[in-house]
Amino acid sequence: MSAYNPYDNVLATIETAAKQLGYSPSEYEHIKYPERTLQVSIPVRMDDGSVRVFEGYRVQHSTLRGPSKGGIRYHQDVNQDEVSALAAWMTFKCAVAGIPYGGGKGGVTVDPTKLSKGELKRLTEVFTERISPIIGPETDIPAPDVGTGGEVMNWLVETYSRLRGELTLGVTTGKPVGKGGSLGRVEATGRGVTITAKAAMQALGREIRGATVAVQGMGNVGGISAKLLTEERAKVIAVSDVSDCIYNPAGLDIEGLLTFIADGNLLKDYTGDVERISSKELLEMDVDILVPAALENMINKDNAANIRAKLIVEGANGPVTVEADAVLEQNGIIVVPDILANCGGVVCSYFEWLQNLADDYWTEQAVNQKLEEAVSAAFKSVWEISAEQNVSLRAGAYLIALKKLVEESA
């Protein structure tokens, strides 16, 4: 486990924004803490007949602006502080994006790669049963996250619908398209990263075309970001996954890499024209754009001074610590914060929820157009307030979000 507590980052950022806005503690103190935290035990019958008990959480940080919204993470390092931090980030992300949700998050402390499909299904069913009293289309709407996906969301819908006695598609987003999901949802977070990267480069007077890019993490967010940035004629020269980091100064074959990964392969087994580099070398590479799209706290006080990217676009939640932020700002490195950069996923989740409630489904072109409009508008508002207040983009995003939350609770 990391020595950093991600929730400390959330608290520090809220305090900074509140001070900038001139709020007294009585106006924002309640926003620093989750409204509700549910911890559950999850007994699962394993394939060998034994029973293992896993620990799970569902945190509802805020319902000030609407139902709480946020993913469910299956990962061996999941703990309550992490889930609470992710729930808080969702609150601010939804406020920045301008959608009527609050923040929620769920997690199970489990390594999903060590479980069979049947074991994962049974785990999901029991977890859904245990958190079912506090989730629902009008109260708290889960979604996929690290270690989960459309299939897990489908199991959740099936279990929740059985408990309710009626099909309830709106209880989750991120479902398979044939099961009530939205076209464009799988690509939405990576698309949002690309939209904000392009907007930031334009705002800085630079071209996205020909810009060099390093992507840490080639999961859904990093992989789609790499693909779409390549389509914008940027040059992705380094990428990584849990197994390895690869580099080619002439640009990597992103389409080929994504096909390779989609077949269940890891980068350590990739035999294309690449050099092997360390994770440290990837993060500290001299590139125009760095997209950290893995886990939180990847850029911290130990390596911040060595970061050479001109622009960091946070694909992951919380990849830069508070201490690192200060160093990056001092060194003139622009950071597009997570609550803005990766808000495309929750914006498209909102679209999916609307489609479920209305039983009316949109074309992929319509979804992508609405997504671009929403994310571009969010970026513009953050850029403008940051310039006006002479603060970082992260501080600007939190100024917008905190102001909305305080006004909503007044």
N, C-alpha and C positions, 0 to 999 in steps of 0.2 A: 504493500500500500504506500501511496505517496505520503510524505510528511506534511503536505499542504492540506488544509481543510477547505474545500471549495466554498462552504457556506460563509467562511470568514471573508472571502472575496466579495460575496454578495453584500454582506453587511457593510464592508468598507466602501463599496461603490455607492450604496444607498446614502451613507453618511455624507460622502463627498457631494452628491447631487443635492441633498437636502440643504447643505450649507450654502451651496451656490445659489439656491432658490430662496434662501433666507427663511426656511421653515423652522419652527420650534419643534423640539422632540414630540410634543403632544400631538402635532399634526401628522407625523409620519411614523411614530414608534410602532404602531400596530402593523404596518406594512413590512416590518423587518422579520416578522415571524409567521409561520404557516397557520392558517385557520384550523386545520385538522390534519392529524397524522395517524394513520392506521397501520399497525404492525401485525402481521399474521404469520402463523406457522402453516406450512404446506406439506402434509404427509403425502408421499407419492409411492405407489406400488411399483417397484422396479421390475424389469423384465425377468430377473432371476427369482422373483417372488418375495424378495426382501422389501422392507419399507424404509425410505429415507425421508427425513423431515427437513425441508428447506425454509429459509426465512424470507418473507416478502414485505413490501411496503407500498402504501399508496398515500401520497401527500397532496393535500389541497392547499396551496399557498394562498390563493385569493379567489373570491367569487364577486368582487366589487363590480366588475364590468361584465359579468356573464358567467356561464358554466366554466368550471376549471377544465383545462385542456392540457394534455401532455402525454408523452410516450411511456411505454413500459420497457424496461431494460433488463435483459438477462445477462448477467456478468458475474464472475466470481468475486469481484471487488466491490459489488454494490453494498452500500451501507446507508444508514438513515441520513447522515450529513450530506452525502452526495445526492441522494434523492431529494432532500429538502432544497439544496442549492439549485438543482435542475428545475424543480417546481417554481422557485422564485424567478429564475431566468425566464421561464415560460410566461409568467405574469407580465414581466417587463417587455418581453418580445411581442406579446399580443397587443400591449398598449402602444408600442412603437409602430407596429404594423397597422394599427387602427381597426382591429377586428374585435367584436364584442365577446371576448373570452377572458377568463382569469387563468392562472397557472396551476397545473397539477403535474404530478409525475409518479411513476410506479417503478418498482424494481424487485427482482428476485436474486438473491445471492446464490448463483449457480453458474457453472461453466456449461453452456448449452452444447458445446462440441463433445462433451463427455456423455451426453444422454442420447438414447435412440429417439426416433421420431415418436414412437408410442409413449415413451416416458415424458417427452416434452409436451405431448398432447394432454396427458393426464395431469402434469404439473400445471398447465395453463387452465385446465378445467377446475382444479381445486382452488387455484389462486383466484380465478374469476368468482367462484362461489364465495370465497372469503371476503372479497372486496365489493361484492355485488350490492350490499346495503348502501354504499355511498357513491356508486357510479350510475350513469344513466344519461340519456340524450339531453335532459334539461339540467343536469347537475354536474357531471364530470365525465369527460369523453376521452378515453385512452387512445393511444396510437402506437405504431411501431417505434422502436429505438434500437440501440445496440443489442444484438443478439436475438431480436425478434423481427417479424416481417408480416406480410399479408396473410400467410397461412396461420400464424399465431392469432392474428386479429380475427380471422374467420372462426377459429376455435372459440375465441372469447364471445363472439356474437352468438354462436350456436348455444353455448352454455348459458349466457345471460338470457337469451330468448326462451330457452327451456324453463328457466327459473321464473320468467315473467309470464309464460304461457302464450306468448305471441312473438312473431318475428320482429326484432328491434334493431334494424340496420344502423340507426343513428347512435348506438352506444359506443361505436368506435369509428375512427377513420383509418386510412391506410389499408383498407381491405382490397382483395383482388377485384379487378374491374368487373368480372362476371358475378361477383358477390356483393355488389353495391358500392364498389370503389369508384373513384373518379379517374378518368383519363388524365394523364399528366402528373398524377400524384407521386409516382415513383421518382420522377426526375425533378420534382418541384424544389427540394432543398438545394440540390446542386445547381439548378437553374437560377435560384435566388442568389447563390454565391456568385455565379457568373454575371448576373445583372448588376450586382453591387460592385464587383471588381471592375467591370466596364465603366460604370458610372463614376467610380472613384478615380480611375485613370483619366477619364475625360475632365473631371473637376480639377485634377492636378495638371491639366494641359498635356497629357501624354497619350500615346496611342496604345490600344490593346493589341493591335496587329503587330506581330514581331516581338511582343513582350515575352521575356523568359519567365517560366513558372516552375515552382517546385510544389508538389502536393504530398503532404504527409497523411497516409491513410487512403487506401484505394477501395474502401467500402462503397456503399451507395452514394454518399455525399461526395467523397473525394473522387470517385470514379466518374460520376456524372459531371462534376465540375471540370475535371481534366478533359473529358470529351467535348463539353460545350465551349470551354476556353479554346480548345484546338479548332473548333468550328469558327471561332471568332478570329482565327489566324494567329493566336498566341502560340508560343513554342514551349510545350511542357518538356522539361529536360531531366526532371528527377521525380520519382514517385516511390512510395513505400507501402508495405503492408506489415502484418505482425511478424512475418518471417524474414524480410529483407528490404533493402533499399537499392534501387537501380538508377543509373544515370547515363545519359547520352547527350553531350553538348549540342549535337545537331538536331535534337528533338526525338522524343520517343514515339513509337508506333502505338498510340493510345487505343485505337480500334482493335488492333491485334492483342494488346494487353488485356483489354476488357473481355474479349472473347476467351482468352486463356483463363482469366479469373472466373468467368461465368461457368466454365467447365469444372470448377471446384479445385483449381490449382492455386498454388502459392507462388509468390515472386521468386522464392529461393530456387524454384525448379525451372524458371524461365530461361530459355537458351538463346534469346535474340541478341542483337548487337548492342550490348550494354556493359557498363562497368558496375561492379559492386561497390557501394559506399556505406558508411555508417549512418545511423539515424542522426548523430551529431552533425555530420557533414551535410546532410540534407537540410536540416533546420538552419544551419549557419551558412548556407550557400549564397553567393552573391547573385541574386535574381531580382527581377522587377517585382514579381508577385510571389508571396509564400502563402499557401493555403494549408493551415494545420487542420486536418479533418479526422483526427484520431480521438484521443481522450483528453480530459482536462489537464491543465498544469504542465503542458509540454514545453512551454517557454516560461522560464522561471528565473529567480535571482541568480541561479548558477550559470545560465547560458545567455541571458538577455543582452549582455554587453557584446556578445559575439555575433548577434544577429545582423545580417547585412542586407536583407531584402528591403526594397524601398517601400513596399506596401504589403501589409499582412491582412488577409481576408479570412476571418475565423469561420471555417466550415463546421468545426466541432463546437460544443458548448464549453466555455471556460478554458480554452487552451493557453491563455496568457494570464499569469497571476498578477495581482495588484502591484507587487514589487517590480515585476518585469515591465509592466505598463509604464511605470515612471521612468525606467531606463530607456525604453524604446522612444518615449516622447522626447526625452532629453536628447536622444540621438537623431531626432527628426524622422523617425519611422512612423508612417501613418498606419493605424490599425482600424479596420472596419470591424466593429464588435459583433460578437455572436448574435446578440439580440436584434441586430439589423441584418447582418450578412446571411444568416441561415434561417431567416423568418419565412422564406418561401414555402417551407414544409407546412408550417402551421397555417399560413394563408390558404394554401391549397386544401388543407384539412378542413378549414372553414367552408371552402367551396363544396367539398364532398358532403359535409354535414347538411348544407343547404339543399343540395341535390337529393339527399336521402329524405329529408323532411318533406320536400315538395314532390318527391317521386318523379323528378324531371331531370334528365341527364344532359350534360353539355358536351360539345365537341372538344377534342383536344386543343384545337386552334383557339376556341373561345376561352378555355381554361388558361392556356399560356398567355393569351392577350390580357386577360384580367389580372393574372399573376404579375406580368411585367408592369402594368399600370400601378398596382398596389405597392410593389417593392420599390419601383422608381420614385413614387410619391413619398414613401417612407424615407428613402435615402436623401431626397431633396430636402425634406424637413429637418433631418438630422444634420446634414451638411450646413444648412443655413443657420441653425441655432448654435452650432459649434463655432462657426465663423463670427457670429454676432457676440457670443459670450467669450470668445477666444479660449475655448477649451477643446479637449480631444473629442473625437467622434463618439467614443464610449461615454464620456461625460455628457455629451449632447444628447445621446439616445436616452440616457437615464434621466436627464432633465425633462425631456418630453414625457417619458413614461411616468415618472414620479408625480409630475404636475397633474396628469390625467387621473392618477389613482387618488391623490389627495383631494382633488376637486370632487371625485365620485363619492368619497367617504365623508365629505363635509356636511 
